[in-house]
């Protein structure tokens, strides 16, 4: 099967979260960038995603779900996704389907069309069955993630960001920054404890989703450590995030899970802001130790690194981000992978 010059790509998002440039989830941000790139390259884009998504191609909406979703509602969302995918296939010739959701195996259509699934999360979070016999091409987003996958030899397409969206500044203010979802595995409490020990200002920005363990974590582990210098400002919109990243002395990423990538680290570097990160998963692939930040193995090392981070050049952080993380590279890589999969189908 030879890939046509102009492709029609059906992208399928995780059923529960809308896709937009400012999405909170990494997979949704990547899909948004990729979908825009597909259209810009002259191809046709169709996206099955939750209501509220902002798509430049053709959006096929499925009902949005709230965070209080029950298991029955989750299954219903997956069934609605499957039905939407099938409606597209019944009415429109599609060259390839690209899945981005953790639960993509729940709404796979018949394999008469080439299928690709990007593993945005750790390989262990997916059912083993997807690595054994399912006629779906898989790809990873980092070499570290690929090395942990049960199936060897999976292609790797590193994530990218819209580097031009971020404001470069070599003039930094004296506050530490933490950005992301407020949950135990992201190590927010460790960033707070480091800031307290160093007596330095820290800004924490990100949502507390209404999951019981996240809310309990915030109330028991985060709120008691907040004060006039260590502040939680809630979720940050796009403009606020850009400003925070451009002025912070450094970004802290004390993650306690094996990160498959880190868009926020890329965003900080594009802003000329160095990153201090735990040696978790693929973070050492993003942060070049001694050049664009410091990779550490403990809270004590993170505290010591804060005292060294002023030696990191903002210019080097910015130039490295432009060279390594620009979204156009990611988009070109995916288009090449699409053609390879279609040609071999």
C-alpha positions in Angstrom: 0.0 0.0 0.0 1.7 3.2 -1.2 1.0 6.4 0.8 -0.7 9.1 -1.3 0.9 12.5 -1.6 -1.9 14.1 0.5 -2.7 12.0 3.6 -5.9 11.9 5.6 -5.0 11.3 9.2 -7.6 10.4 11.9 -6.2 11.3 15.3 -8.0 9.9 18.4 -7.6 11.6 21.7 -8.1 10.2 25.2 -11.9 10.3 25.7 -12.1 12.3 28.9 -10.0 15.4 28.1 -10.4 18.1 25.5 -7.5 18.9 23.1 -6.4 22.5 22.8 -3.1 24.4 22.7 -3.4 25.1 26.4 -4.4 21.6 27.5 -3.0 20.5 30.8 -2.1 17.0 29.7 1.1 16.3 27.8 -0.6 13.9 25.3 -3.2 16.5 24.5 -0.6 19.2 24.0 1.4 17.0 21.6 -1.8 16.0 19.7 -2.7 19.7 19.3 0.7 20.6 18.0 0.9 17.6 15.7 -2.6 18.1 14.3 -1.9 21.7 13.4 1.3 20.6 11.8 -0.5 18.0 9.7 -2.8 20.7 8.3 0.0 23.2 7.7 1.9 20.5 5.7 -1.1 20.3 3.4 -2.7 17.1 4.7 -6.2 16.4 6.0 -6.8 16.2 9.7 -9.8 14.6 11.4 -9.8 14.4 15.2 -12.1 12.4 17.5 -11.9 14.2 20.9 -14.0 15.4 23.8 -16.3 18.4 23.4 -14.5 21.6 24.0 -11.5 20.7 21.9 -10.0 23.3 19.6 -9.0 21.7 16.3 -7.8 23.3 13.1 -9.0 20.3 11.0 -12.3 18.5 11.4 -13.4 17.8 14.9 -15.7 14.8 15.7 -16.9 15.5 19.2 -17.7 13.0 21.9 -19.3 14.1 25.1 -16.9 15.6 27.6 -16.7 14.0 31.0 -16.1 15.6 34.4 -13.4 14.4 36.9 -16.0 12.7 39.0 -16.4 10.1 36.3 -17.5 6.6 37.4 -16.3 3.4 35.9 -19.6 3.0 34.1 -19.3 6.5 32.7 -15.7 5.8 31.6 -16.9 2.7 29.7 -19.7 4.7 28.1 -17.2 7.3 27.0 -15.0 4.6 25.4 -18.1 3.1 23.6 -19.0 6.6 22.3 -15.4 7.1 21.1 -15.5 3.7 19.3 -18.8 4.6 17.6 -17.4 8.0 16.5 -14.3 6.4 15.0 -16.5 3.9 13.1 -18.7 6.7 11.7 -15.7 8.4 10.3 -14.4 5.2 8.7 -17.8 4.4 7.2 -18.0 7.8 5.5 -14.4 8.9 4.8 -11.3 7.2 3.3 -8.6 7.4 6.0 -5.0 6.6 5.4 -3.9 6.1 9.0 -5.4 6.3 12.5 -3.2 7.7 15.2 -4.2 7.0 18.8 -3.0 9.1 21.8 -5.0 7.8 24.8 -3.9 5.4 27.5 -7.0 3.3 26.9 -6.8 3.2 23.1 -7.1 -0.6 23.1 -10.7 -0.2 24.3 -11.9 1.5 21.1 -9.7 0.0 18.3 -11.7 -0.4 15.1 -11.1 -3.3 12.7 -7.6 -3.4 11.2 -8.5 -2.5 7.6 -6.7 0.8 8.1 -3.1 1.3 9.3 -3.0 2.1 13.0 -0.4 3.8 15.2 -0.5 4.4 19.0 1.8 6.8 20.7 2.7 5.6 24.2 2.7 8.9 26.1 2.9 7.2 29.6 5.2 4.6 31.1 5.0 1.3 29.3 4.0 -0.5 32.5 0.8 1.5 32.6 -0.5 -0.2 29.4 -1.9 -3.7 29.2 0.6 -6.2 28.2 -1.7 -7.4 25.4 -0.9 -4.3 23.3 2.7 -5.4 23.0 1.8 -9.0 22.0 -0.1 -9.6 18.8 -2.2 -6.5 18.4 -1.9 -5.2 14.9 -1.1 -1.7 16.0 2.2 0.0 15.4 3.4 1.5 18.7 5.9 4.3 19.2 7.6 5.8 22.2 8.5 9.4 23.0 12.0 8.8 24.5 14.8 6.2 24.3 14.4 5.6 28.1 10.7 4.7 27.6 11.5 2.5 24.6 14.1 0.5 26.6 11.5 -0.3 29.2 8.9 -1.5 26.7 8.1 -5.3 26.5 8.4 -5.1 22.8 11.9 -4.3 21.6 12.7 -2.0 18.7 9.8 0.4 19.0 10.4 3.6 17.0 11.0 6.8 19.0 9.6 10.2 18.1 10.7 12.6 20.8 8.2 15.2 21.8 8.4 18.8 20.8 7.0 22.2 21.7 6.2 25.5 20.0 9.4 27.2 21.1 8.4 30.5 19.6 5.4 30.7 22.1 7.8 31.1 25.0 9.3 34.4 26.0 13.1 34.4 26.4 14.6 36.4 29.2 18.1 36.4 30.5 17.1 38.6 33.4 15.8 36.3 36.2 14.0 37.0 39.5 15.0 35.1 42.6 12.2 32.6 42.8 12.1 28.9 42.2 9.2 27.5 40.2 7.3 24.3 40.1 4.6 23.7 37.4 2.3 20.7 36.9 -0.5 18.6 38.3 -0.5 18.6 42.1 -0.2 14.9 43.0 2.1 12.7 45.1 4.1 11.3 42.3 5.2 14.7 41.0 7.1 15.4 44.3 5.6 18.9 44.9 6.3 18.5 48.6 10.0 17.9 47.9 10.2 21.2 46.0 8.5 22.9 49.0 10.8 21.4 51.5 13.9 22.4 49.5 12.6 26.0 49.3 12.0 26.1 53.0 15.4 24.7 53.9 17.0 27.3 51.6 14.7 30.0 52.7 14.0 30.9 49.0 10.7 32.0 47.4 8.9 29.2 45.5 5.8 29.6 43.2 3.7 26.5 42.7 1.2 26.5 39.8 -1.1 23.8 38.6 -4.4 22.1 39.1 -5.5 19.9 42.0 -7.9 17.5 40.2 -10.8 16.3 42.4 -9.4 12.8 42.9 -9.5 11.9 46.7 -5.8 11.1 46.8 -4.8 14.3 45.1 -7.0 16.4 47.4 -5.7 14.7 50.5 -2.1 15.1 49.3 -2.6 18.8 48.9 -4.3 19.3 52.2 -1.9 17.2 54.3 1.4 17.6 52.4 1.3 20.9 50.6 -1.0 23.4 52.3 0.8 23.2 55.7 4.1 24.2 54.0 2.8 27.3 52.3 3.5 30.7 53.6 4.2 34.2 52.3 7.3 33.1 50.4 6.2 29.6 49.3 3.0 30.3 47.4 0.4 28.2 45.5 -1.3 30.3 42.8 -3.6 27.6 41.4 -3.7 26.6 37.7 -1.8 29.0 35.4 -3.3 30.1 32.1 -1.1 30.3 29.0 0.0 33.9 29.5 0.8 33.4 33.2 2.7 30.3 32.5 4.9 32.0 29.9 5.6 34.9 32.4 6.5 32.5 35.2 8.8 30.5 33.1 10.6 33.5 31.7 11.4 35.1 35.0 12.1 32.1 37.3 15.7 31.5 38.5 15.1 27.8 37.8 12.4 25.1 37.4 12.3 22.3 39.9 11.2 18.8 38.7 11.5 16.4 41.7 9.4 13.7 40.0 9.1 10.4 41.8 7.9 8.5 38.7 9.7 7.4 35.5 8.8 10.4 33.3 8.5 9.4 29.6 9.3 13.0 28.6 8.9 16.5 30.0 7.2 19.2 28.1 7.5 21.6 31.0 11.3 21.2 31.0 11.4 21.9 27.3 9.2 25.0 27.9 11.5 26.3 30.7 14.6 25.9 28.5 12.9 27.7 25.6 12.4 30.5 28.1 16.1 30.5 29.0 15.4 29.0 32.4 17.6 26.2 33.6 16.0 23.0 35.1 17.0 21.0 38.2 15.4 17.6 37.8 15.6 14.2 39.5 17.1 11.4 37.6 13.7 10.0 36.8 12.9 8.2 33.6 13.7 10.3 30.5 14.4 13.6 32.4 18.2 13.1 31.8 17.4 13.0 28.0 15.8 16.4 28.3 18.1 18.2 30.8 21.8 18.2 29.8 23.6 18.1 33.1 25.9 21.1 33.5 24.7 22.7 30.3 21.0 23.3 30.5 20.5 22.4 34.1 21.4 19.9 36.7 20.3 16.2 37.2 20.2 15.1 40.8 19.4 12.0 42.8 18.0 13.4 46.1 16.4 16.3 47.8 19.8 17.2 49.4 21.4 17.3 45.9 18.5 19.4 44.6 19.1 22.0 47.4 22.8 22.0 46.6 22.1 22.4 42.9 20.0 25.5 43.5 23.2 27.2 44.6 25.0 26.2 41.4 22.3 26.9 38.9 23.3 30.6 38.3 26.3 29.1 36.4 24.0 27.8 33.7 23.7 30.1 30.7 20.3 31.2 29.7 21.5 31.7 26.2 22.6 28.0 26.0 19.2 26.9 27.5 17.4 28.8 24.8 19.6 27.8 21.8 19.5 24.2 22.9 15.7 24.3 23.1 15.4 25.8 19.6 17.8 23.1 18.2 16.3 20.1 20.0 12.7 20.7 20.9 11.1 22.7 18.1 7.8 21.1 17.1 8.5 21.1 13.4 11.1 18.3 14.0 8.5 16.2 15.8 5.9 16.8 13.1 8.3 15.8 10.3 9.2 12.7 12.2 5.6 11.7 12.6 4.8 12.3 8.9 7.7 10.2 7.9 6.6 7.4 10.3 3.0 7.6 8.9 4.3 7.0 5.4 6.5 4.2 6.5 3.5 2.4 8.2 1.2 3.0 5.3 3.7 1.8 2.8 4.3 -1.4 4.7 0.6 -2.1 5.4 
